[in-house]
C-alpha cells in the first residue's frame, strides 16, 4: 500500500475499521445529534468555505451558498431519518408452533451498517456531492465510518471541510476514525482495494466510474460500489405542450442548460420538439442574456470545447444559439450556452458523433415529425439515464404519450412531467439513479433519504433472548422504531404494522 | 450466441424480453393468482415429480415431499407479498411551495421489476432452490420474466417442472415467455452475457458463483448478481449450555449434520465446545443410529470422500464418530455422518487443511479452553457465513457472550440462539445471506419474502398528472397498497404512514 508523507493509508483504514463497531452501536439520538452538529459547524464556517470554493471552482457565490445550505439540510434530513428508524426495516416473525411448514422460530431481522465506506467526491458539486455531501451524509446516518477521497478540483475546500466535519463529530462524542480524508488517484484506488473498506460510492465520469466499479468487483472479497456516472437526460415536448406554453419551454430550457455552466449530471442534453416548432428566436434571446460562466477546471473546459466543436460540425446540425467558449490568460475556461438543432433522421445518422454526453452548457434540439414513433425510437438511441422529461399538454392522454412514458420508465430513474431535471429535490421520494450507464448499480439512489439503504445489510436473530437482542429488535422497543410483525397463527405474510 | 437443436437461446432471450413489459403491467391480484396456480399445479403433480426427484437425486421421499410442500408454501407467500404491496416501498412527497430549499415538486417513488432474470438452479434442493424454487418465486412475484438454467443433477425433473410452471402461468393468462428453461453450462454463461437479461441469481459453489458474478460484473452493461455460495456455519456452545443440556446438543448436532446427507448450505461445519465436554459417547451413539444416505451425485460423493480423508488425516484430529463413505456398483456414493474433534490450537495450526467447507455429513468439534477469547479468534478463522449459532445457558449474559454475539453479527446473515441452522424458515423476517463468500451480494436474502427486493429498482415520477401515474402511485390508490407520505409543511422526513 502506498504511503505519502502526509497520508498513512494503512493507519486511515485501521482507524476507520476500529471505529466501525462503536459507531454502529451509537444510539440514534446520539448519531443524529452528531450529524446535526456537522451541519451547524458547516453553516458556522459558511463565509470561509464559500470563499475557498468560489476561488477553486469558479462557481458563483449564490450557487455555492445555496449548495452549502442544501448540504446542511441534507444532513438534517438524514438525522431525522436515523431517529425515525423506519430505514432499519425491522421485521419480527413471532414464534408459531402451528406454522404450515412445522414449528416456526422467533426470527427478527433488521439492517445493520456495512462498515467503512469510501466515498469518491465529485468535482461539480464542491459541497453537495463532495466531502460533506449526500454520500457522506447517508453513510454516517447508516452508522458507517466514512473515508472521503477528495476531488483534486477543490483541494483546499476538501481539506478544510473534512477538518470541520471530523471536529464536529469528535466534539459530539463520535469515535476517532469515523471521518477521514484521503487525496490522490492512486491513493483512492489503493483504499478501494483495502479489505477493511466495505463499500464504495462515486460521482463522476463513465470511464472513471467503470474502472472503480471493476476494481470493487474484482477484489478477493467484492464490495458494493455505487457509482453515479453519465446521463444525457432526454426531454420530450409534445405538440400540445408547444402550443400551450412554447415560450416558457424555450426559456426554461435555456435556464436549465446554462445553470452552473451546464456542469450538472441532470442537464437536459436532448430536447425532442415537433418539427417547425418556431422556438429558435425565444431560445436565442434567452441564451444571449446569459452571462459568461467559468468552468470548473481546464480539463473540463477543454473537453467541452472539443465536444461542442464536433457537434457543431456534424452533418445536419443547425445553430440556434451559438454560445461561446474561451480560455483566459489564467487558463480558466469561460462559456455561454450553445443550443443546436438537428432532425431526428440526422441524429440517427450521426449518432456516433452526437449521442455521447457533452458536459457543459450545450443542448441539442431533436426535431421530429408528427408521425414519428418516439416510444419505438428512444430505446434505439439511449441507454440508461438519471432522468427523462415529458412536456405534454395539460390534459393530454394519447396512447402514444402513455407508450412513451412506459418506455422512459424503463430507461430512467426519474420521469418528470413539465419542469426540468436540474435541481434535484432532497426528499424521501427522490430517486437519483438509473440503469447503466447512469449508475453502476441502480438498486438505490444517491440523492434523498432512501440513499441510506446503500450502506446497510440485513441480519436476522433467531430465538434470541430479549437481553441479547439489539435495541431495534427488542419487544420492548427502547428506540421506538417502526416494527412490522408477522404474528403466529395468521398467514405468514405481513400482519399488522406497528410502531 | 450458441444454439443447439433443442434450445434457441436468442429466441428464449427475445421471448423473455418481450414478456417483460406486459408481465410487469399485470395487476397484483392477477399475478398472485398465477403464482398460486403454479403452486396448485405442482401439488397436483407431486407423485410424478417426487418419483423423478428420488431417482435423480437419491434424496428420500419424505424429504422431497416436504421440500415440494415448502416450495408451494413459498410460492403462496410470495403471492401474498404481491397483493400486500408493501414491497413496492411507495413514497409520496406532496408538493410543497414552502420547502426549506425552495418549492418542492410532487415526487412519487416505487420499485419496478428489473426485467428478465436468469436463475441458476442448485443441485441440492431439486424443488426449493431449483426450477420452481425461491429465486424463481421471488422474481415472478417481482414481475420479472424468469429463465432458469436447470441443474444437470436432475435434468428430467427440471424439464418436467418447467413444463408445469410454464403451462400454469399461461393458463392463468400470463404472457408467453414469462417462464423458460435452458440447460448446459455454456448456454447458461451465454445467457448471462445476453443484454436482455437484467439480473442473475445462483446457488452453488464458491468457484462457480465467483465465475458467474465476474461475468455479470464485466458485461458492457453490468447487472446485479445474487450468488449464494459457501458457508461453514460455526456453532458455539458455552459451558453453561453444555451443563444444562449437553445430551440434547449432541443429538441435535448429529441430526443437523446428517440431514440430507449434510448436503445443505447451512450444515454446521464447526462446533466450538469447552474442552473436556464429554459429549463423545452421546455423539457416537446418535451417529451410529443414522442409516446410510445416498449423495446427490458422483462428483459430490467423490469430493466429500477426499475432503473427509484429508480432515481425518490432519494433525490433532480425533475421530468421535468415524462414519462411512462408499461407492456402489452404479457409481452412487453412500454415507453416514462423520464427527471429529480438534483442539482450537490444532485448528489454528491446521487451518489450511481444515477450514474449507466440507460439503457432506461431516462436522468438526473445536475444543476450546475456558480462557479462550472466542470473540477475538473468530474473525481470524472465518470469513462471511450464512449463519452462526450460539448455545448459551438459559439466562447467561456474560460480557464475553455479548462480545461473541457482536462479532458473529459482523460475520453472518443470521445469528441463532439454541437450535440448529439447517431448516431455514420461509417467512418475512428470514435472512439467508451474509458477507462474502456466503454470498456475492449481501444486500438481500435468498430465502423469505424479502427476497423479492433483489429483482426491483426504484423509479420516481415528478409532477405527473394522476392519469399518467402507475396505479401504486396514484392518490386514488386503486391497488390499495401501503403509501408513505411526506406531507407539505412538515419536516421533510417521514410524516404519516398510511395504507
Interface residues (C-beta under 8 A of the other chain):
Chain A: X21 X66 X69 X70 X73 X77 X80 X81 X84 X86 X91 X92 X93 X99 X100 X101 X102 X104 X105 X107 X108 X109 X112 X115 X213 X214 X217 X218 X221 X222 X224 X383 X384 X392 X395 X397 X401 X402 X405 X406 X409 X410 X412 X413 X414 X415 X416 X417 X418 X419 X423 X425 X426 X427 X428 X429 X430 X431 X433 X435 X436 X437 X440 X441 X442 X443 X444 X445 X449 X450 X456 X457 X458 X459 X460 X461 X462 X463 X464 X465 X467 X468 X470 X482 X484 X486 X491 X492 X493 X494 X497
Chain B: X21 X69 X70 X73 X77 X80 X81 X84 X86 X91 X92 X93 X99 X100 X101 X102 X104 X105 X107 X108 X109 X112 X115 X213 X214 X217 X218 X221 X222 X224 X383 X384 X392 X395 X397 X401 X402 X405 X406 X409 X410 X412 X413 X414 X415 X416 X417 X418 X419 X423 X425 X426 X427 X428 X429 X430 X431 X433 X435 X436 X437 X440 X441 X442 X443 X444 X445 X449 X450 X456 X457 X458 X459 X460 X461 X462 X463 X464 X465 X467 X468 X470 X482 X484 X486 X491 X492 X493 X494 X497 X499
